Amino acid sequence: MAILALKQRSADLAPEPDSSGPIELVRYICAIGALQSAAAIPRVVPITHCGPGCTDKAYMNVAFYNGFQGTGWGGGPVTPSTNASQREVIFGGADRLRELIESTLTVLDGDLFVVLTGCIPDLVGDDVGSVVRDFQKRGVPIVYAETGGFRGNNFTGHEAVVQAIIEQHLGPDAGERKAGLVNLWSLLPYQNTFWRGDLEEIKRLLEGIGLKVNVLFGPDSAGISEWRDIPRAAFNLVLSPWLGLSTAKLLEKRYGQPWLHIPVVPIGARQSTAFLREVAAFAGLPSAPVEDFIAREEARYYNYIDGFTDFYSEYWWGLPAKFAVIGDSAYNLALTKFLVTQLGLIPARQIVTEDPPDEHREAIRAQFRAIDHDVSVEVEFDEDSFVIHDKIRSTDFGQKPPIIFGTTWERDLVKELKGTLVEVGFPASYEVVLSRSYVGYRGALALLERIYTTVVSRSA
């Protein structure tokens, strides 16, 4: 498989690297990887102004060797790129970008074009904004975002793309609000291997209690018409530990929209029911229809769980008791909450890998410390797989083989520990993912199937 730009660290070096140094087996890509966030919006075409290979590497890593998710409308190998060379470094690449945009408009059909910059134009100072504004004045639906790799990873790049669309493409006037309409800001497209199925399930749950949802990304989105409807929503829902908070604050400032932040993505009946009741209370929905929907979902969920308990009670002695989660904060927190509160498993190590901004880390720690009324977890933040794997090796998993919720990077480690691996994040190169979801009532059932099929298959 294609591997990100890495540097192997020899075993005799200190296990705690300098935070500014190289890291091994990284679990995100640079900011220009947000081209896939643009591609996740139906009929949107990203255009990259960057060096040769950057666009292809971003696609291959986050969208191909990560569940083999495919390209989107204009992503992947379809993405136009300037492939900036030494000439653009010396003389600037603005003219090359202008030529590329003109060609793209001639060849590709799109409702919106999003220009993303790489390291070369950001370092040499190309005036990309001026080039794009010339097209905007002509009525071309186009925006730009500065996403040079030194600016951050694809999480921060995603926020830059969202901000660019809001500030450069949406109108200044909110107009009349639509009662019951909510804008959903949640999982990072493509980086989260199961984002399409997860957003579909979250939308289904919210619509089940009577809301209308601008899901904004993925096949359930209406595309740019839905984005233009953002100012008319009654409120914004941020369903993640931190991603989307800056967007909600921007929309509050720009349109006066209130927002609700729920840090834990719900998995299973307990969390899903709590999630729906919190949203319903914030939205001022009548309780009877909400409770009717919850009752139907719980009845279906627990009917399947009732059958599962036959297996669980028979094989509990051979099943893993302790687990570790290695991955981004959204899935790490959601999985840990589910596994502790609804399966009774014991958290042994939780490592967050996406390098969340410092201002959000204490809030993330607080969520892990309140996993359940009698369970507190100390989460760790680490990006370097060399260090992460050493920490997992030193973890006490008790007498039973551990179960690790991680990525392809953990396959050899789990074999070494004689444990079980469930790939739940980037890169997931041994999973083919179409519409699978692990969130909500229905996603939790799929997750249980995946966990225990993997466990019993390993012991066969």
C-alpha positions as CSV (number, residue, x, y, z in Angstrom):
1,M,0.0,0.0,0.0
2,A,1.0,3.6,-0.4
3,I,2.6,4.9,2.8
4,L,2.7,8.5,3.8
5,A,6.0,10.4,4.0
6,L,7.5,8.9,7.1
7,K,10.8,8.5,8.9
8,Q,11.7,5.2,10.6
9,R,13.1,5.7,14.1
10,S,15.6,3.1,15.3
11,A,14.7,1.2,18.4
12,D,17.6,2.6,20.4
13,L,16.4,6.2,20.2
14,A,14.5,7.8,23.0
15,P,10.8,6.8,22.9
16,E,9.5,10.3,23.5
17,P,10.3,12.3,20.3
18,D,10.6,16.1,20.1
19,S,7.1,17.4,19.1
20,S,8.7,19.3,16.2
21,G,10.6,16.3,14.8
22,P,9.5,13.6,12.3
23,I,6.8,11.1,13.3
24,E,6.4,7.5,12.2
25,L,3.2,6.1,10.6
26,V,1.2,9.2,10.8
27,R,-2.7,9.0,11.0
28,Y,-3.7,12.1,9.1
29,I,-2.5,14.0,6.0
30,C,-1.6,17.7,5.4
31,A,-4.1,20.5,5.1
32,I,-4.5,20.2,1.3
33,G,-6.1,16.8,2.0
34,A,-9.2,18.9,2.6
35,L,-9.6,18.6,-1.2
36,Q,-11.6,15.5,-0.2
37,S,-13.8,17.6,2.0
38,A,-14.7,19.6,-1.1
39,A,-15.1,16.5,-3.1
40,A,-17.5,15.1,-0.4
41,I,-20.1,17.8,-1.4
42,P,-22.1,16.6,-4.4
43,R,-21.2,18.3,-7.6
44,V,-18.3,20.3,-6.1
45,V,-14.9,20.2,-7.9
46,P,-11.7,20.9,-6.0
47,I,-8.8,22.6,-7.9
48,T,-5.4,22.3,-6.3
49,H,-2.5,24.8,-6.7
50,C,0.4,22.7,-5.4
51,G,3.4,20.7,-6.3
52,P,3.3,17.5,-8.5
53,G,2.1,14.4,-6.6
54,C,0.5,16.2,-3.6
55,T,-3.1,15.8,-4.9
56,D,-2.7,12.1,-5.8
57,K,-1.0,11.3,-2.5
58,A,-3.8,13.0,-0.5
59,Y,-6.4,11.1,-2.4
60,M,-4.7,7.7,-2.3
61,N,-4.0,7.9,1.4
62,V,-7.2,9.3,2.8
63,A,-9.8,8.0,0.3
64,F,-8.3,4.9,-1.4
65,Y,-6.2,3.1,1.2
66,N,-8.8,3.9,3.8
67,G,-11.8,1.7,3.2
68,F,-11.4,2.1,-0.6
69,Q,-14.1,4.8,-0.5
70,G,-13.8,6.2,-4.1
71,T,-13.4,9.7,-5.4
72,G,-16.6,11.7,-5.1
73,W,-17.8,14.0,-7.9
74,G,-14.6,15.8,-8.6
75,G,-12.0,14.3,-6.2
76,G,-9.3,11.8,-6.6
77,P,-7.6,11.5,-10.0
78,V,-10.2,13.8,-11.5
79,T,-8.9,16.8,-9.4
80,P,-7.3,19.5,-11.6
81,S,-3.9,20.6,-10.4
82,T,-1.3,23.1,-11.5
83,N,1.5,20.6,-10.6
84,A,3.7,23.6,-9.7
85,S,7.3,23.2,-10.7
86,Q,10.6,25.1,-10.3
87,R,9.3,27.6,-12.8
88,E,6.4,28.6,-10.6
89,V,8.7,28.7,-7.6
90,I,10.9,31.3,-9.4
91,F,8.4,33.3,-11.3
92,G,5.2,32.7,-9.4
93,G,2.2,30.5,-10.3
94,A,-0.7,32.9,-10.6
95,D,-0.8,32.8,-14.4
96,R,-0.6,29.0,-14.3
97,L,-3.5,28.9,-11.9
98,R,-5.6,31.3,-13.9
99,E,-5.0,29.1,-17.0
100,L,-6.0,25.9,-15.0
101,I,-9.2,27.5,-13.8
102,E,-10.2,28.5,-17.3
103,S,-9.5,25.0,-18.6
104,T,-11.4,23.4,-15.7
105,L,-14.5,25.5,-16.3
106,T,-14.4,24.4,-19.9
107,V,-13.9,20.7,-19.3
108,L,-15.6,19.9,-15.9
109,D,-19.2,20.4,-14.8
110,G,-19.6,21.6,-11.3
111,D,-21.9,23.7,-9.1
112,L,-19.0,25.1,-7.1
113,F,-15.2,25.1,-7.6
114,V,-12.9,25.2,-4.6
115,V,-9.3,26.2,-5.1
116,L,-6.9,24.8,-2.4
117,T,-3.3,25.9,-2.1
118,G,-0.3,23.8,-1.3
119,C,3.1,24.7,0.2
120,I,4.7,26.1,-2.9
121,P,2.3,29.0,-3.6
122,D,1.8,29.7,0.1
123,L,5.6,30.0,0.6
124,V,6.3,32.0,-2.5
125,G,3.4,34.3,-1.9
126,D,1.1,33.7,-5.0
127,D,-1.9,36.0,-4.8
128,V,-4.4,33.3,-5.2
129,G,-7.2,35.4,-3.7
130,S,-6.8,38.0,-6.5
131,V,-6.9,35.3,-9.2
132,V,-10.1,33.7,-7.7
133,R,-11.8,37.1,-7.1
134,D,-11.4,37.9,-10.8
135,F,-13.5,34.8,-11.6
136,Q,-16.0,35.6,-8.8
137,K,-16.6,39.0,-10.4
138,R,-17.5,37.2,-13.6
139,G,-20.1,35.2,-11.7
140,V,-18.2,32.0,-11.6
141,P,-19.1,29.9,-8.5
142,I,-15.6,29.6,-7.1
143,V,-13.9,30.1,-3.7
144,Y,-10.4,29.5,-2.4
145,A,-8.8,28.3,0.9
146,E,-5.1,28.5,1.9
147,T,-4.2,24.9,2.8
148,G,-0.4,24.7,2.6
149,G,0.9,21.7,4.5
150,F,2.7,23.8,7.1
151,R,-0.6,25.4,8.1
152,G,-1.8,22.1,9.7
153,N,-3.4,18.8,8.9
154,N,-6.6,17.9,7.0
155,F,-8.7,18.6,10.0
156,T,-7.7,22.3,10.0
157,G,-7.8,22.3,6.2
158,H,-11.4,21.1,6.4
159,E,-12.3,24.0,8.6
160,A,-10.6,26.4,6.2
161,V,-12.6,25.0,3.2
162,V,-15.9,25.2,5.2
163,Q,-15.1,28.8,6.2
164,A,-14.2,29.7,2.6
165,I,-17.5,28.5,1.3
166,I,-19.5,30.3,4.0
167,E,-17.6,33.6,3.7
168,Q,-17.1,33.7,-0.1
169,H,-20.2,32.0,-1.4
170,L,-23.1,32.4,1.0
171,G,-25.2,35.5,1.0
172,P,-24.9,38.0,3.9
173,D,-28.6,38.0,4.7
174,A,-30.0,35.0,6.6
175,G,-33.6,35.8,5.5
176,E,-36.5,33.9,7.0
177,R,-35.6,31.0,9.3
178,K,-37.0,27.6,8.6
179,A,-38.5,26.0,11.8
180,G,-37.0,22.7,12.6
181,L,-34.1,23.0,10.1
182,V,-30.6,22.1,11.6
183,N,-27.1,22.3,10.1
184,L,-25.1,19.2,11.0
185,W,-21.3,19.6,11.6
186,S,-19.8,16.3,12.6
187,L,-17.3,13.7,11.3
188,L,-14.5,14.6,8.9
189,P,-15.3,13.2,5.4
190,Y,-13.0,10.5,4.1
191,Q,-10.6,10.8,7.1
192,N,-13.3,9.0,9.0
193,T,-13.6,5.7,7.2
194,F,-17.3,5.3,7.9
195,W,-18.4,8.9,7.5
196,R,-21.0,8.3,4.7
197,G,-22.9,5.7,6.6
198,D,-22.5,7.5,9.9
199,L,-23.9,10.8,8.6
200,E,-26.8,8.9,6.9
201,E,-27.7,7.3,10.3
202,I,-27.4,10.6,12.2
203,K,-29.6,12.3,9.7
204,R,-32.1,9.5,9.9
205,L,-32.3,9.8,13.7
206,L,-32.7,13.6,13.6
207,E,-35.4,13.4,11.0
208,G,-37.1,10.6,13.1
209,I,-37.8,13.1,15.9
210,G,-39.2,15.7,13.5
211,L,-36.2,17.8,12.4
212,K,-35.0,18.6,8.9
213,V,-31.3,18.3,8.3
214,N,-28.7,20.0,6.2
215,V,-26.2,17.1,6.3
216,L,-24.0,19.1,3.9
217,F,-21.6,16.2,2.9
218,G,-22.0,12.9,1.3
219,P,-24.7,11.2,-0.8
220,D,-27.5,12.4,1.4
221,S,-26.7,16.0,0.8
222,A,-28.5,18.1,-1.8
223,G,-25.2,19.8,-2.6
224,I,-24.6,23.5,-2.9
225,S,-28.3,24.3,-2.7
226,E,-28.2,22.8,0.8
227,W,-25.2,24.9,1.6
228,R,-26.9,28.1,0.5
229,D,-29.7,27.1,2.9
230,I,-27.3,27.2,5.8
231,P,-28.3,30.7,6.9
232,R,-32.0,29.8,7.1
233,A,-31.5,26.9,9.7
234,A,-32.9,27.4,13.1
235,F,-29.6,26.3,14.7
236,N,-26.3,24.5,14.2
237,L,-25.5,21.1,15.7
238,V,-21.9,20.3,16.4
239,L,-21.6,16.6,17.0
240,S,-17.9,16.0,17.7
241,P,-15.4,16.8,20.5
242,W,-14.1,19.9,18.6
243,L,-14.3,19.7,14.8
244,G,-17.1,22.2,13.7
245,L,-17.0,24.4,16.7
246,S,-15.2,27.2,14.9
247,T,-17.8,26.9,12.1
248,A,-20.7,27.2,14.5
249,K,-19.1,30.3,16.1
250,L,-18.6,31.8,12.7
251,L,-22.3,31.2,11.8
252,E,-23.4,32.7,15.1
253,K,-21.4,35.8,14.4
254,R,-22.4,36.0,10.8
255,Y,-26.1,35.1,11.0
256,G,-26.9,35.1,14.7
257,Q,-27.6,31.4,14.7
258,P,-27.6,29.6,18.0
259,W,-25.7,26.3,18.3
260,L,-25.7,23.1,20.3
261,H,-22.4,21.2,21.0
262,I,-22.7,17.5,21.8
263,P,-19.1,16.1,22.1
264,V,-20.0,12.4,22.1
265,V,-21.0,10.8,18.8
266,P,-23.7,8.4,19.9
267,I,-23.2,4.6,19.6
268,G,-25.9,2.2,21.0
269,A,-29.3,2.7,22.6
270,R,-28.2,4.5,25.7
271,Q,-26.1,7.2,24.0
272,S,-28.5,7.6,21.1
273,T,-31.5,8.1,23.3
274,A,-29.7,10.7,25.4
275,F,-28.5,12.4,22.2
276,L,-32.0,12.6,20.7
277,R,-33.6,13.9,24.0
278,E,-30.9,16.6,24.3
279,V,-31.4,17.8,20.7
280,A,-35.2,17.7,21.0
281,A,-35.1,19.8,24.2
282,F,-32.8,22.4,22.6
283,A,-35.0,22.5,19.5
284,G,-38.2,22.8,21.5
285,L,-39.8,19.7,19.9
286,P,-42.9,18.2,21.4
287,S,-42.0,15.2,23.6
288,A,-44.6,12.7,22.5
289,P,-43.4,12.1,18.9
290,V,-39.8,12.1,20.1
291,E,-40.5,9.5,22.7
292,D,-42.5,7.4,20.2
293,F,-39.6,7.3,17.8
294,I,-37.1,6.5,20.6
295,A,-39.4,3.6,21.8
296,R,-39.5,2.1,18.3
297,E,-35.8,2.3,17.9
298,E,-35.1,0.9,21.3
299,A,-37.5,-2.0,20.8
300,R,-35.8,-2.9,17.6
301,Y,-32.3,-2.5,19.1
302,Y,-33.0,-4.6,22.2
303,N,-34.7,-7.3,20.2
304,Y,-31.5,-7.9,18.4
305,I,-29.4,-7.5,21.6
306,D,-31.6,-10.2,23.3
307,G,-30.5,-12.7,20.7
308,F,-26.9,-11.6,21.0
309,T,-26.9,-12.3,24.8
310,D,-27.1,-16.0,24.1
311,F,-23.7,-15.8,22.4
312,Y,-22.3,-13.4,25.0
313,S,-23.3,-15.4,28.0
314,E,-22.0,-18.6,26.5
315,Y,-18.6,-17.3,25.4
316,W,-17.9,-14.5,27.9
317,W,-15.0,-16.5,29.5
318,G,-13.1,-16.4,26.2
319,L,-13.9,-12.9,25.1
320,P,-11.6,-9.9,25.6
321,A,-12.1,-8.0,28.8
322,K,-9.8,-5.0,28.3
323,F,-9.4,-2.8,25.2
324,A,-7.4,0.1,23.8
325,V,-8.6,2.7,21.3
326,I,-6.1,4.4,19.0
327,G,-7.6,7.1,16.7
328,D,-9.1,10.5,16.3
329,S,-11.0,12.0,19.3
330,A,-14.5,11.7,17.8
331,Y,-14.4,7.9,17.3
332,N,-12.1,7.3,20.3
333,L,-14.6,9.0,22.7
334,A,-17.6,7.4,21.1
335,L,-16.2,3.9,21.1
336,T,-14.9,4.1,24.6
337,K,-18.3,5.4,25.9
338,F,-20.1,2.5,24.2
339,L,-17.7,-0.2,25.2
340,V,-17.7,0.8,28.8
341,T,-21.3,1.7,29.4
342,Q,-23.0,-0.8,27.2
343,L,-20.7,-3.8,27.0
344,G,-18.9,-3.5,30.4
345,L,-15.4,-3.7,28.9
346,I,-12.5,-2.2,30.7
347,P,-10.6,0.7,29.1
348,A,-6.8,0.0,29.2
349,R,-5.5,2.8,27.0
350,Q,-7.0,5.6,25.0
351,I,-4.8,7.5,22.6
352,V,-6.0,10.4,20.5
353,T,-4.0,10.8,17.3
354,E,-5.3,13.8,15.2
355,D,-3.4,16.5,17.1
356,P,-6.4,18.5,18.2
357,P,-5.8,22.2,18.9
358,D,-4.5,22.9,22.4
359,E,-7.5,25.0,23.4
360,H,-9.8,21.9,23.0
361,R,-7.7,19.3,24.8
362,E,-8.8,19.9,28.4
363,A,-12.5,19.6,27.3
364,I,-11.6,16.3,25.6
365,R,-9.9,15.1,28.8
366,A,-13.0,16.0,30.8
367,Q,-15.2,13.9,28.6
368,F,-13.0,10.9,29.0
369,R,-12.8,11.4,32.8
370,A,-16.7,11.2,32.8
371,I,-17.1,8.1,30.7
372,D,-19.5,6.7,33.2
373,H,-20.6,7.5,36.7
374,D,-17.9,5.2,38.2
375,V,-15.4,5.1,35.3
376,S,-12.8,7.7,34.6
377,V,-10.2,7.4,31.8
378,E,-7.0,9.4,31.4
379,V,-6.7,10.0,27.6
380,E,-3.3,10.5,26.0
381,F,-2.5,12.7,22.9
382,D,0.1,11.2,20.5
383,E,0.7,11.2,16.8
384,D,3.9,9.0,16.6
385,S,3.2,5.3,16.0
386,F,6.6,4.4,17.3
387,V,5.7,5.9,20.7
388,I,2.0,4.7,20.6
389,H,3.1,1.1,19.9
390,D,5.6,1.2,22.8
391,K,2.8,2.4,25.1
392,I,0.4,-0.4,24.0
393,R,3.2,-3.0,24.5
394,S,3.6,-1.7,28.1
395,T,-0.2,-1.7,28.8
396,D,-1.6,-4.2,31.3
397,F,-4.4,-6.1,29.5
398,G,-4.7,-8.7,32.2
399,Q,-4.8,-12.5,31.5
400,K,-6.9,-12.4,28.3
401,P,-5.7,-11.3,24.8
402,P,-6.5,-7.6,24.3
403,I,-8.8,-6.1,21.7
404,I,-7.4,-3.1,19.9
405,F,-9.6,-0.6,18.1
406,G,-7.1,1.0,15.7
407,T,-5.9,1.1,12.2
408,T,-3.8,-0.9,9.6
409,W,-0.7,0.4,11.4
410,E,-1.6,-1.9,14.4
411,R,-1.8,-5.2,12.5
412,D,1.7,-6.4,13.3
413,L,1.5,-5.1,16.9
414,V,-1.7,-7.0,17.5
415,K,-0.2,-10.2,16.2
416,E,2.7,-9.6,18.5
417,L,0.3,-9.3,21.5
418,K,-1.8,-12.2,20.2
419,G,-4.8,-10.0,20.4
420,T,-7.7,-8.9,18.1
421,L,-7.8,-5.8,15.9
422,V,-10.9,-3.9,14.7
423,E,-9.9,-1.3,12.2
424,V,-11.9,1.8,12.9
425,G,-9.9,4.7,11.4
426,F,-7.4,6.0,9.0
427,P,-5.7,4.1,7.5
428,A,-8.1,1.1,7.2
429,S,-6.5,-0.8,4.3
430,Y,-8.1,-4.1,5.1
431,E,-11.7,-2.8,5.1
432,V,-13.9,-2.2,2.0
433,V,-16.5,0.3,3.1
434,L,-19.5,1.3,1.2
435,S,-22.3,2.5,3.5
436,R,-21.4,0.9,6.7
437,S,-22.1,2.8,9.9
438,Y,-21.1,2.3,13.5
439,V,-23.1,5.1,15.1
440,G,-26.7,5.3,16.4
441,Y,-28.9,2.3,17.2
442,R,-28.4,0.5,13.9
443,G,-24.7,1.3,13.6
444,A,-24.0,-0.2,17.1
445,L,-25.5,-3.5,15.9
446,A,-23.1,-3.5,13.0
447,L,-20.2,-2.7,15.3
448,L,-21.1,-5.6,17.6
449,E,-21.2,-7.9,14.6
450,R,-17.8,-6.7,13.5
451,I,-16.2,-6.9,17.0
452,Y,-17.3,-10.4,17.8
453,T,-17.0,-11.9,14.4
454,T,-13.4,-10.8,14.4
455,V,-12.9,-12.2,17.9
456,V,-14.3,-15.7,17.2
457,S,-12.7,-15.8,13.7
458,R,-9.3,-15.2,15.4
459,S,-9.8,-18.1,17.8
460,A,-11.0,-20.5,15.0
